[in-house]
Protein backbone atom coordinates (compact mmCIF):
# COMPACT_ATOMS: atom_id res chain seq x y z
CA UNK A 1 0.00 0.00 0.00
CA UNK A 2 2.78 2.42 0.89
CA UNK A 3 4.56 1.69 -2.39
CA UNK A 4 1.41 2.58 -4.32
CA UNK A 5 1.05 5.75 -2.24
CA UNK A 6 4.66 6.79 -2.89
CA UNK A 7 4.24 6.18 -6.63
CA UNK A 8 1.04 8.24 -6.75
CA UNK A 9 2.77 11.16 -5.05
CA UNK A 10 5.91 10.85 -7.13
CA UNK A 11 3.88 11.17 -10.33
CA UNK A 12 2.69 14.61 -9.21
CA UNK A 13 6.06 15.75 -7.88
CA UNK A 14 9.11 17.31 -9.45
CA UNK A 15 12.55 18.26 -8.21
CA UNK A 16 12.72 20.94 -5.50
CA UNK A 17 12.12 24.50 -6.62
CA UNK A 18 14.87 26.98 -7.24
CA UNK A 19 13.84 30.30 -5.75
CA UNK A 20 14.54 33.39 -7.79
CA UNK A 21 15.01 36.92 -6.60
CA UNK A 22 12.16 39.31 -7.24
CA UNK A 23 14.09 42.40 -6.22
CA UNK A 24 14.30 45.13 -8.84
CA UNK A 25 17.91 46.20 -9.27
CA UNK A 26 18.72 49.76 -10.33
CA UNK A 27 15.20 50.37 -11.65
CA UNK A 28 13.12 53.44 -10.99
CA UNK A 29 9.71 52.46 -9.55
CA UNK A 30 6.75 53.24 -11.80
CA UNK A 31 3.54 54.73 -10.52
CA UNK A 32 0.02 53.39 -11.01
CA UNK A 33 -1.78 50.14 -11.69
CA UNK A 34 -3.65 47.65 -9.55
CA UNK A 35 -2.40 44.32 -8.22
CA UNK A 36 -4.72 41.32 -7.96
CA UNK A 37 -3.73 38.85 -5.25
CA UNK A 38 -5.33 35.70 -3.90
CA UNK A 39 -6.46 35.61 -0.28
CA UNK A 40 -7.16 32.11 1.03
CA UNK A 41 -9.27 31.40 2.96
CA UNK A 42 -11.55 34.44 3.15
CA UNK A 43 -10.78 36.38 6.37
CA UNK A 44 -13.39 36.25 9.14
CA UNK A 45 -12.81 39.96 9.74
CA UNK A 46 -10.33 42.76 9.07
CA UNK A 47 -10.09 44.54 12.43
CA UNK A 48 -6.60 43.42 13.32
CA UNK A 49 -6.89 44.09 17.04
CA UNK A 50 -9.70 41.53 17.19
CA UNK A 51 -8.76 38.93 14.56
CA UNK A 52 -5.21 37.67 14.08
CA UNK A 53 -5.45 34.67 11.77
CA UNK A 54 -3.21 34.49 8.71
CA UNK A 55 -5.59 35.88 6.06
CA UNK A 56 -6.58 38.82 8.27
CA UNK A 57 -2.94 39.70 8.92
CA UNK A 58 -2.18 39.48 5.20
CA UNK A 59 -4.89 41.92 4.14
CA UNK A 60 -5.01 44.21 7.17
CA UNK A 61 -1.25 44.52 7.51
CA UNK A 62 -1.55 46.91 4.59
CA UNK A 63 -4.33 48.93 6.28
CA UNK A 64 -2.94 49.20 9.80
CA UNK A 65 0.64 49.76 10.96
CA UNK A 66 2.82 48.96 13.95
CA UNK A 67 5.42 51.12 15.64
CA UNK A 68 8.13 49.13 13.87
CA UNK A 69 8.73 47.00 10.81
CA UNK A 70 11.35 44.23 10.64
CA UNK A 71 13.88 43.34 7.98
CA UNK A 72 14.35 39.83 6.63
CA UNK A 73 17.07 39.42 9.26
CA UNK A 74 14.53 40.63 11.87
CA UNK A 75 16.32 43.91 12.56
CA UNK A 76 13.87 46.63 13.68
CA UNK A 77 13.07 49.39 11.18
CA UNK A 78 11.01 52.58 11.46
CA UNK A 79 7.24 52.32 11.21
CA UNK A 80 4.95 54.70 13.06
CA UNK A 81 7.98 55.27 15.29
CA UNK A 82 10.84 57.02 13.53
CA UNK A 83 13.43 56.28 16.24
CA UNK A 84 13.81 54.46 19.56
CA UNK A 85 16.26 54.12 22.43
CA UNK A 86 16.75 51.43 25.07
CA UNK A 87 18.05 52.29 28.52
CA UNK A 88 21.29 50.68 29.77
CA UNK A 89 19.33 48.50 32.20
CA UNK A 90 17.12 47.29 29.31
CA UNK A 91 13.97 48.25 31.20
CA UNK A 92 12.96 51.50 29.48
CA UNK A 93 12.11 51.76 25.77
CA UNK A 94 11.49 55.25 24.42
CA UNK A 95 9.86 55.65 20.99
CA UNK A 96 9.77 58.92 19.06
CA UNK A 97 6.68 58.86 16.85
CA UNK A 98 6.60 60.17 13.33
CA UNK A 99 4.84 63.52 13.07
CA UNK A 100 2.38 64.45 10.34
CA UNK A 101 0.78 60.97 10.22
CA UNK A 102 -3.00 60.90 9.77
CA UNK A 103 -5.62 58.23 10.02
CA UNK A 104 -7.53 57.34 6.87
CA UNK A 105 -10.35 59.65 7.97
CA UNK A 106 -7.93 62.58 8.23
CA UNK A 107 -7.60 62.74 12.03
CA UNK A 108 -4.03 63.11 13.37
CA UNK A 109 -2.16 60.16 14.80
CA UNK A 110 -0.60 60.80 18.24
CA UNK A 111 0.80 59.00 21.25
CA UNK A 112 -2.72 58.86 22.68
CA UNK A 113 -3.58 56.31 19.98
CA UNK A 114 -0.65 54.13 21.03
CA UNK A 115 -1.65 54.19 24.71
CA UNK A 116 -5.25 53.39 23.83
CA UNK A 117 -4.16 50.54 21.54
CA UNK A 118 -1.97 48.98 24.24
CA UNK A 119 -4.82 48.87 26.73
CA UNK A 120 -7.22 47.48 24.12
CA UNK A 121 -4.81 44.79 22.91
CA UNK A 122 -4.31 43.53 26.46
CA UNK A 123 -7.97 42.49 26.33
CA UNK A 124 -8.52 41.53 22.69
CA UNK A 125 -5.19 40.16 21.41
CA UNK A 126 -3.88 37.03 23.16
CA UNK A 127 -0.38 37.24 21.70
CA UNK A 128 -0.01 40.94 22.53
CA UNK A 129 -1.21 40.25 26.06
CA UNK A 130 1.49 37.61 26.47
CA UNK A 131 4.14 39.86 24.92
CA UNK A 132 3.28 42.63 27.38
CA UNK A 133 3.39 40.50 30.51
CA UNK A 134 6.59 42.24 31.68
CA UNK A 135 5.19 45.73 31.06
CA UNK A 136 5.03 47.86 34.20
CA UNK A 137 3.66 51.03 32.60
CA UNK A 138 3.42 52.90 29.32
CA UNK A 139 3.38 56.70 29.26
CA UNK A 140 3.20 59.56 26.78
CA UNK A 141 5.19 62.58 28.04
CA UNK A 142 4.12 64.43 24.87
CA UNK A 143 2.06 63.81 21.72
CA UNK A 144 4.94 62.18 19.88
CA UNK A 145 6.80 60.23 22.55
CA UNK A 146 5.85 56.89 24.10
CA UNK A 147 7.83 55.34 26.96
CA UNK A 148 7.49 51.66 27.91
CA UNK A 149 8.83 50.72 31.35
CA UNK A 150 9.31 47.03 32.09
CA UNK A 151 9.21 45.26 35.44
CA UNK A 152 12.44 43.52 34.48
CA UNK A 153 14.46 43.14 31.27
CA UNK A 154 12.63 41.13 28.59
CA UNK A 155 15.00 40.06 25.83
CA UNK A 156 12.60 39.94 22.86
CA UNK A 157 10.68 43.13 23.72
CA UNK A 158 12.05 45.09 20.75
CA UNK A 159 10.60 42.39 18.50
CA UNK A 160 6.91 42.72 19.44
CA UNK A 161 5.95 45.85 17.52
CA UNK A 162 5.11 44.61 14.00
CA UNK A 163 1.64 45.25 12.66
CA UNK A 164 0.18 41.80 13.34
CA UNK A 165 1.58 41.58 16.86
CA UNK A 166 0.75 45.13 17.94
CA UNK A 167 -1.52 46.96 15.49
CA UNK A 168 -2.17 50.59 16.35
CA UNK A 169 -5.87 51.47 16.20
CA UNK A 170 -7.59 54.90 16.27
CA UNK A 171 -8.62 56.06 19.73
CA UNK A 172 -11.13 58.56 18.34
CA UNK A 173 -13.04 55.73 16.63
CA UNK A 174 -13.11 53.23 19.49
CA UNK A 175 -12.92 55.16 22.76
CA UNK A 176 -16.06 54.75 24.83
CA UNK A 177 -17.42 51.90 22.71
CA UNK A 178 -17.41 48.13 22.84
CA UNK A 179 -14.44 47.47 20.57
CA UNK A 180 -15.77 44.04 19.61
CA UNK A 181 -19.09 45.38 18.28
CA UNK A 182 -18.08 48.83 17.00
CA UNK A 183 -19.53 49.32 13.46
CA UNK A 184 -16.13 50.64 12.32
CA UNK A 185 -14.86 47.05 12.42
CA UNK A 186 -16.63 46.55 9.08
CA UNK A 187 -14.79 49.47 7.47
CA UNK A 188 -11.34 49.43 9.17
CA UNK A 189 -9.47 52.71 9.50
CA UNK A 190 -5.70 52.67 9.86
CA UNK A 191 -2.67 54.77 9.04
CA UNK A 192 -1.29 52.37 6.44
CA UNK A 193 -0.52 52.80 2.74
CA UNK A 194 -3.90 51.42 1.67
CA UNK A 195 -7.46 52.22 2.69
CA UNK A 196 -10.42 49.88 2.85
CA UNK A 197 -12.80 50.43 -0.07
CA UNK A 198 -15.16 47.44 -0.45
CA UNK A 199 -15.66 43.84 0.62
CA UNK A 200 -17.94 41.74 -1.56
CA UNK A 201 -18.28 38.56 0.48
CA UNK A 202 -17.13 35.47 -1.37
CA UNK A 203 -15.69 37.53 -4.23
CA UNK A 204 -13.10 40.20 -3.38
CA UNK A 205 -11.75 42.75 -0.89
CA UNK A 206 -10.69 46.05 -2.45
CA UNK A 207 -8.06 48.34 -0.95
CA UNK A 208 -7.16 51.69 -2.54
CA UNK A 209 -4.11 53.91 -2.31
CA UNK A 210 -3.87 56.23 0.68
CA UNK A 211 -3.19 59.59 -1.02
CA UNK A 212 -1.99 61.10 2.27
CA UNK A 213 0.36 58.31 3.31
CA UNK A 214 3.18 59.53 5.52
CA UNK A 215 6.01 57.97 3.49
CA UNK A 216 6.62 60.38 0.66
CA UNK A 217 5.94 58.96 -2.79
CA UNK A 218 4.43 55.69 -1.54
CA UNK A 219 2.55 53.56 -2.25
CA UNK A 220 3.34 53.33 -5.95
CA UNK A 221 0.29 51.29 -6.98
CA UNK A 222 -3.30 52.53 -7.05
CA UNK A 223 -4.78 49.62 -5.16
CA UNK A 224 -5.11 45.93 -4.40
CA UNK A 225 -7.90 43.51 -5.19
CA UNK A 226 -7.76 40.50 -2.89
CA UNK A 227 -9.53 37.80 -4.90
CA UNK A 228 -11.49 35.20 -2.93
CA UNK A 229 -11.46 31.92 -4.88
CA UNK A 230 -12.49 28.92 -2.74
CA UNK A 231 -11.25 26.14 -5.06
CA UNK A 232 -7.48 25.50 -5.19
CA UNK A 233 -7.51 24.42 -8.84
CA UNK A 234 -9.45 27.56 -9.75
CA UNK A 235 -6.83 29.69 -7.97
CA UNK A 236 -4.12 28.14 -10.15
CA UNK A 237 -6.21 28.80 -13.27
CA UNK A 238 -6.78 32.40 -12.17
CA UNK A 239 -3.02 32.91 -12.08
CA UNK A 240 -2.42 31.12 -15.38
CA UNK A 241 -5.04 33.24 -17.14
CA UNK A 242 -3.81 36.52 -15.64
CA UNK A 243 -6.82 37.18 -13.43
CA UNK A 244 -4.45 37.33 -10.45
CA UNK A 245 -0.86 38.54 -10.31
CA UNK A 246 0.20 37.23 -6.90
CA UNK A 247 -0.24 33.86 -5.20
CA UNK A 248 0.86 34.34 -1.57
CA UNK A 249 2.24 31.30 0.25
CA UNK A 250 -0.38 28.60 0.68
CA UNK A 251 -2.66 29.90 -2.07
CA UNK A 252 -2.48 26.75 -4.19
CA UNK A 253 -1.99 23.09 -3.45
CA UNK A 254 1.60 22.33 -2.65
CA UNK A 255 1.89 19.68 -5.35
CA UNK A 256 0.87 22.31 -7.94
CA UNK A 257 3.57 24.79 -6.90
CA UNK A 258 6.35 23.36 -9.14
CA UNK A 259 4.18 23.42 -12.26
CA UNK A 260 2.81 26.92 -11.71
CA UNK A 261 6.27 28.21 -10.81
CA UNK A 262 7.55 27.25 -14.26
CA UNK A 263 4.93 29.26 -16.14
CA UNK A 264 6.22 32.13 -18.34
CA UNK A 265 7.00 35.45 -16.64
CA UNK A 266 6.71 33.84 -13.21
CA UNK A 267 8.93 34.72 -10.28
CA UNK A 268 9.10 32.73 -7.04
CA UNK A 269 10.56 33.62 -3.66
CA UNK A 270 10.71 31.94 -0.27
CA UNK A 271 11.43 35.27 1.42
CA UNK A 272 8.98 37.05 3.67
CA UNK A 273 8.35 34.35 6.27
CA UNK A 274 11.40 34.97 8.45
CA UNK A 275 9.42 36.55 11.29
CA UNK A 276 6.89 33.71 11.32
CA UNK A 277 9.21 30.70 10.76
CA UNK A 278 6.25 28.28 10.41
CA UNK A 279 6.83 24.93 12.11
CA UNK A 280 4.67 21.88 11.44
CA UNK A 281 4.16 19.18 14.03
CA UNK A 282 1.61 16.72 15.33
CA UNK A 283 -0.03 17.45 18.65
CA UNK A 284 0.30 14.32 20.82
CA UNK A 285 -2.39 14.37 23.50
CA UNK A 286 -0.32 13.64 26.61
CA UNK A 287 -3.55 13.11 28.58
CA UNK A 288 -4.52 9.90 26.75
CA UNK A 289 -3.30 6.64 28.35
CA UNK A 290 -1.35 5.54 25.28
CA UNK A 291 0.35 8.86 24.51
CA UNK A 292 1.06 9.65 28.15
CA UNK A 293 3.90 7.14 27.82
CA UNK A 294 7.06 8.91 26.65
CA UNK A 295 8.32 5.79 24.89
CA UNK A 296 5.23 5.74 22.67
CA UNK A 297 5.79 9.38 21.76
CA UNK A 298 9.42 8.64 20.96
CA UNK A 299 8.33 5.65 18.87
CA UNK A 300 6.12 7.93 16.79
CA UNK A 301 9.10 10.15 16.05
CA UNK A 302 11.12 7.16 14.83
CA UNK A 303 8.17 5.75 12.87
CA UNK A 304 7.39 8.81 10.73
CA UNK A 305 9.45 9.28 7.57
CA UNK A 306 9.94 13.03 7.67
CA UNK A 307 12.44 13.07 4.81
CA UNK A 308 9.76 11.49 2.62
CA UNK A 309 7.31 14.17 3.70
CA UNK A 310 9.78 16.90 2.83
CA UNK A 311 10.91 15.53 -0.52
CA UNK A 312 7.70 14.03 -1.91
CA UNK A 313 4.72 15.67 -0.21
CA UNK A 314 6.26 19.13 0.11
CA UNK A 315 8.40 18.98 -3.06
CA UNK A 316 11.52 19.89 -1.11
CA UNK A 317 9.88 23.03 0.29
CA UNK A 318 10.97 22.67 3.87
CA UNK A 319 13.51 21.34 6.30
CA UNK A 320 13.23 18.44 8.74
CA UNK A 321 12.69 19.86 12.22
CA UNK A 322 15.10 18.87 14.98
CA UNK A 323 12.96 20.05 17.88
CA UNK A 324 10.75 22.84 19.20
CA UNK A 325 12.70 25.76 17.70
CA UNK A 326 13.01 26.58 14.04
CA UNK A 327 16.57 26.93 12.82
CA UNK A 328 15.61 30.44 11.66
CA UNK A 329 15.02 31.92 15.13
CA UNK A 330 17.32 32.99 17.95
CA UNK A 331 19.07 30.47 20.20
CA UNK A 332 18.35 27.44 18.02
CA UNK A 333 20.57 24.39 18.50
CA UNK A 334 20.69 21.04 16.73
CA UNK A 335 22.70 19.54 19.60
CA UNK A 336 19.69 17.52 20.72
CA UNK A 337 18.63 13.85 20.61
CA UNK A 338 18.02 12.73 17.03
CA UNK A 339 15.08 10.76 15.59
CA UNK A 340 15.97 9.39 12.17
CA UNK A 341 13.43 7.25 10.34
CA UNK A 342 13.85 3.87 12.07
CA UNK A 343 10.79 1.59 12.07
CA UNK A 344 12.67 -1.16 13.94
CA UNK A 345 13.50 1.25 16.76
CA UNK A 346 9.87 2.41 16.82
CA UNK A 347 8.61 -1.17 17.14
CA UNK A 348 11.06 -1.87 19.96
CA UNK A 349 9.94 1.21 21.89
CA UNK A 350 6.27 0.33 21.46
CA UNK A 351 7.00 -3.13 22.84
CA UNK A 352 8.88 -1.66 25.81
CA UNK A 353 5.95 0.68 26.45
CA UNK A 354 3.53 -2.25 26.57
CA UNK A 355 1.46 -1.01 23.63
CA UNK A 356 -1.16 -3.64 22.81
CA UNK A 357 -2.89 -2.25 19.75
CA UNK A 358 -5.12 0.35 21.39
CA UNK A 359 -6.85 2.58 18.82
CA UNK A 360 -5.26 5.98 18.26
CA UNK A 361 -7.15 8.71 16.38
CA UNK A 362 -5.23 10.73 13.78
CA UNK A 363 -6.66 14.07 12.63
CA UNK A 364 -5.07 15.63 9.52
CA UNK A 365 -5.19 19.41 9.07
CA UNK A 366 -8.16 20.27 6.80
CA UNK A 367 -6.21 22.77 4.71
CA UNK A 368 -6.31 20.98 1.38
CA UNK A 369 -4.95 18.03 -0.54
CA UNK A 370 -1.33 18.40 0.58
CA UNK A 371 -2.27 18.01 4.23
CA UNK A 372 -4.62 15.12 3.45
CA UNK A 373 -1.80 13.29 1.68
CA UNK A 374 0.52 13.95 4.59
CA UNK A 375 -2.04 12.45 6.94
CA UNK A 376 -2.26 9.34 4.74
CA UNK A 377 1.51 8.94 4.69
CA UNK A 378 1.83 9.28 8.47
CA UNK A 379 -1.02 6.85 9.04
CA UNK A 380 0.75 4.27 6.88
CA UNK A 381 4.04 4.87 8.74
CA UNK A 382 2.34 4.26 12.09
CA UNK A 383 0.41 1.22 10.87
CA UNK A 384 3.65 -0.24 9.56
CA UNK A 385 5.14 -0.27 13.07
CA UNK A 386 2.03 -1.91 14.56
CA UNK A 387 -0.13 0.99 15.69
CA UNK A 388 -3.93 0.88 15.32
CA UNK A 389 -4.71 4.21 13.62
CA UNK A 390 -8.12 5.66 12.80
CA UNK A 391 -8.23 8.79 10.62
CA UNK A 392 -10.70 11.48 11.76
CA UNK A 393 -11.88 13.80 8.96
CA UNK A 394 -12.98 17.34 9.86
CA UNK A 395 -13.48 20.78 8.36
CA UNK A 396 -11.67 23.84 9.71
CA UNK A 397 -14.25 24.77 12.39
CA UNK A 398 -14.53 21.13 13.45
CA UNK A 399 -10.77 20.76 13.70
CA UNK A 400 -10.49 23.94 15.75
CA UNK A 401 -13.23 22.79 18.11
CA UNK A 402 -11.84 19.29 18.60
CA UNK A 403 -8.33 20.59 19.23
CA UNK A 404 -9.40 23.33 21.62
CA UNK A 405 -11.56 20.89 23.58
CA UNK A 406 -8.70 18.31 23.64
CA UNK A 407 -10.88 15.82 21.74
CA UNK A 408 -8.07 14.22 19.73
CA UNK A 409 -5.13 11.80 20.05
CA UNK A 410 -2.79 12.93 17.25
CA UNK A 411 -3.53 16.12 15.33
CA UNK A 412 -1.57 17.97 12.64
CA UNK A 413 -0.87 21.69 12.96
CA UNK A 414 1.63 24.38 12.12
CA UNK A 415 2.44 27.45 14.21
CA UNK A 416 4.45 30.65 13.90
CA UNK A 417 7.49 31.31 16.09
CA UNK A 418 7.86 35.11 15.85
CA UNK A 419 11.64 35.27 15.87
CA UNK A 420 12.26 34.45 19.53
CA UNK A 421 11.52 31.44 21.77
CA UNK A 422 9.95 33.71 24.39
CA UNK A 423 7.39 34.90 21.85
CA UNK A 424 6.48 31.84 19.83
CA UNK A 425 7.96 28.67 21.35
CA UNK A 426 7.44 28.63 25.11
CA UNK A 427 3.67 29.12 24.78
CA UNK A 428 3.38 25.57 23.46
CA UNK A 429 5.12 23.82 26.36
CA UNK A 430 4.71 25.74 29.64
CA UNK A 431 2.12 24.52 32.15
CA UNK A 432 0.56 27.98 32.48
CA UNK A 433 -0.42 27.84 28.79
CA UNK A 434 -2.71 24.82 29.24
CA UNK A 435 -6.16 26.35 28.69
CA UNK A 436 -9.11 24.34 27.46
CA UNK A 437 -11.13 26.11 24.81
CA UNK A 438 -8.12 27.93 23.34
CA UNK A 439 -5.90 27.16 20.36
CA UNK A 440 -2.18 27.57 19.64
CA UNK A 441 -0.97 27.16 23.20
CA UNK A 442 -0.01 24.04 25.22
CA UNK A 443 -2.68 21.96 23.53
CA UNK A 444 -0.97 18.65 24.24
CA UNK A 445 -1.15 19.06 28.04
CA UNK A 446 2.59 18.60 28.64
CA UNK A 447 3.81 19.71 32.04
CA UNK A 448 7.39 19.76 33.30
CA UNK A 449 8.36 22.11 36.17
CA UNK A 450 11.96 22.31 34.95
CA UNK A 451 10.82 23.35 31.49
CA UNK A 452 8.47 25.94 33.03
CA UNK A 453 11.34 27.41 35.02
CA UNK A 454 13.73 27.51 32.08
CA UNK A 455 11.27 29.31 29.81
CA UNK A 456 10.51 31.78 32.59
CA UNK A 457 14.22 32.44 33.13
CA UNK A 458 15.04 32.57 29.43
CA UNK A 459 12.54 35.32 28.73
CA UNK A 460 14.17 37.77 31.14
CA UNK A 461 17.81 36.65 31.31
CA UNK A 462 20.63 38.95 30.27
CA UNK A 463 22.87 39.05 28.33
CA UNK A 464 21.95 37.03 25.24
CA UNK A 465 24.69 34.51 25.99
CA UNK A 466 22.78 33.54 29.13
CA UNK A 467 19.53 33.24 27.19
CA UNK A 468 21.29 31.04 24.66
CA UNK A 469 22.49 28.70 27.41
CA UNK A 470 19.00 28.43 28.89
CA UNK A 471 17.21 27.83 25.60
CA UNK A 472 19.71 25.23 24.45
CA UNK A 473 19.10 23.32 27.68
CA UNK A 474 15.31 23.45 27.35
CA UNK A 475 15.47 22.26 23.73
CA UNK A 476 17.38 19.15 24.81
CA UNK A 477 14.84 18.34 27.52
CA UNK A 478 11.88 18.79 25.19
CA UNK A 479 13.36 16.67 22.41
CA UNK A 480 13.96 13.89 24.92
CA UNK A 481 10.37 14.16 26.24
CA UNK A 482 8.67 14.53 22.80
CA UNK A 483 5.56 16.41 24.01
CA UNK A 484 4.65 16.84 20.32
CA UNK A 485 6.01 15.16 17.17
CA UNK A 486 7.95 17.84 15.28
CA UNK A 487 7.87 17.41 11.52
CA UNK A 488 9.06 20.17 9.19
CA UNK A 489 10.13 23.78 9.09
CA UNK A 490 7.75 24.80 6.31
CA UNK A 491 8.35 27.03 3.32
CA UNK A 492 5.46 28.85 1.67
CA UNK A 493 6.74 30.31 -1.60
CA UNK A 494 5.17 33.47 -2.96
CA UNK A 495 4.49 33.14 -6.69
CA UNK A 496 3.96 36.25 -8.80
CA UNK A 497 4.06 37.66 -12.27
CA UNK A 498 7.56 39.06 -12.78
CA UNK A 499 6.08 42.47 -13.62
CA UNK A 500 5.40 42.86 -9.87
CA UNK A 501 8.53 44.36 -8.35
CA UNK A 502 9.78 44.78 -4.80
CA UNK A 503 6.81 43.10 -3.10
CA UNK A 504 8.78 41.21 -0.44
CA UNK A 505 10.92 43.66 1.55
CA UNK A 506 10.41 42.65 5.19
CA UNK A 507 10.32 39.61 7.45
CA UNK A 508 6.51 39.45 7.14
CA UNK A 509 6.51 39.67 3.36
CA UNK A 510 3.16 40.20 1.65
CA UNK A 511 1.57 41.20 4.96
CA UNK A 512 3.10 44.68 4.77
CA UNK A 513 4.82 44.57 1.38
CA UNK A 514 2.43 46.36 -0.95
CA UNK A 515 3.55 49.82 0.15
CA UNK A 516 6.89 49.18 -1.61
CA UNK A 517 5.57 47.20 -4.60
CA UNK A 518 5.30 48.57 -8.12
CA UNK A 519 4.31 47.29 -11.54
CA UNK A 520 6.77 47.23 -14.41
CA UNK A 521 4.38 48.09 -17.22
NORTA-V606318 format. One record per residue. N is the residue number from 1. PHI is phi as a letter, one per 40 degrees, with the letter a starting at -180 (999 if undefined). OMEGA is omega as a letter, one per 20 degrees, with the letter a starting at -180 (NA if undefined). Layout:
n = {N N}
phi = {PHI PHI}
omega = {OMEGA OMEGA}
//
This chain:
n = {1 2 3 4 5 6 7 8 9 10 11 12 13 14 15 16 17 18 19 20 21 22 23 24 25 26 27 28 29 30 31 32 33 34 35 36 37 38 39 40 41 42 43 44 45 46 47 48 49 50 51 52 53 54 55 56 57 58 59 60 61 62 63 64 65 66 67 68 69 70 71 72 73 74 75 76 77 78 79 80 81 82 83 84 85 86 87 88 89 90 91 92 93 94 95 96 97 98 99 100 101 102 103 104 105 106 107 108 109 110 111 112 113 114 115 116 117 118 119 120 121 122 123 124 125 126 127 128 129 130 131 132 133 134 135 136 137 138 139 140 141 142 143 144 145 146 147 148 149 150 151 152 153 154 155 156 157 158 159 160 161 162 163 164 165 166 167 168 169 170 171 172 173 174 175 176 177 178 179 180 181 182 183 184 185 186 187 188 189 190 191 192 193 194 195 196 197 198 199 200 201 202 203 204 205 206 207 208 209 210 211 212 213 214 215 216 217 218 219 220 221 222 223 224 225 226 227 228 229 230 231 232 233 234 235 236 237 238 239 240 241 242 243 244 245 246 247 248 249 250 251 252 253 254 255 256 257 258 259 260 261 262 263 264 265 266 267 268 269 270 271 272 273 274 275 276 277 278 279 280 281 282 283 284 285 286 287 288 289 290 291 292 293 294 295 296 297 298 299 300 301 302 303 304 305 306 307 308 309 310 311 312 313 314 315 316 317 318 319 320 321 322 323 324 325 326 327 328 329 330 331 332 333 334 335 336 337 338 339 340 341 342 343 344 345 346 347 348 349 350 351 352 353 354 355 356 357 358 359 360 361 362 363 364 365 366 367 368 369 370 371 372 373 374 375 376 377 378 379 380 381 382 383 384 385 386 387 388 389 390 391 392 393 394 395 396 397 398 399 400 401 402 403 404 405 406 407 408 409 410 411 412 413 414 415 416 417 418 419 420 421 422 423 424 425 426 427 428 429 430 431 432 433 434 435 436 437 438 439 440 441 442 443 444 445 446 447 448 449 450 451 452 453 454 455 456 457 458 459 460 461 462 463 464 465 466 467 468 469 470 471 472 473 474 475 476 477 478 479 480 481 482 483 484 485 486 487 488 489 490 491 492 493 494 495 496 497 498 499 500 501 502 503 504 505 506 507 508 509 510 511 512 513 514 515 516 517 518 519 520 521}
phi = {999 c c c c c c c c c c b b b c d c b c b c b c c b f b c d b c g g b b b b c b a c c c c a b c c c b b b c d c c c c c c c b b c a b c b b b c c c g c c b c b c c c a a b b c d c f b b b b b c c c c g c b c c c g c c c a c c c c c c c d c c c d c b b d c c d c c c c c c c a b b b c a c b b b b c b c c a d b d c d c b b b c c c c a c c b c c c c b c g b c d c b c d c c c b d b b b c c b b c b a b c d g b a b b b b d c c b c c c d g b c c c c i b b c c b b c c c c c c c c c c d c g c b b b b c d g c b d d c c c d c c c c c d f b b b a c c g b c c c f c b c a b c b c c c c d c c c c d c c c c d c c c c c c c c c d c c c c b f g c i a c c b i c b c c c b c g c a b c b d b b c c a d c c c c c c c c c c g c b g c c b c b b c c c b h c d c c c c c c c c d c d c c c c h c c b b c b c a c c c c c d c c c c c g c a b b a c a a b c b f g a c c c b b d d c b c c c c c a c g b b g b c c c g c a a d c c d c c c c c c c b c b c c c c c d c c c c c c c c c c c c c f c b b c b b c c b b c c b a c c c c b g c b b b c b f d d b c c c c c a b c c}
omega = {a r r a r a a r a a a a r r a a r a r r r a r a r r r r r a r r r r r a r r a i r a r r a r a r a a a r a a r r a r a r r r r r r r a r a r r r r r a r r r r r a r a r r a a r r r a r a a r a r r r r r r a r r r a r r r r r r r r a a a r a r a a a a a r r r a a a r a r r r a r a r a a r r a r r a r r a r a a a a a a a r a r a r r r a a r a r a a r a r a a a a a a r a r a r r r a a a a r r a r r a r a a r a r a a r a a a a r a r a i a a a a a r r a a a a a a r r r r r r r a a r r r a a r r a r a a a a a r a a a a a a r a r a r a r r a r r a a a a a a r r r r r a a a a a a a r a a a r r r r r r r a a a a r r r a a a a a r a a r a a a r a a a r r a a a r r r r r a r a r r r a a r r r r a r r r r a a r a r r a r a r a r r a a r a a a r r r r r a r r a r a r a r r r r a r r r r r r a r r r r a a r a r r a a r r a r r r a r a r r a a r a a a a a a a a a a a r a a a r r r r r a a r r r r a r r r a a r r a a a a a r i a r r r r r a a r r a r r r a a r a a r r a a a a r a r r a r a a r a r r a r a a a a r r r a a r a a r a a r a r a NA}
//
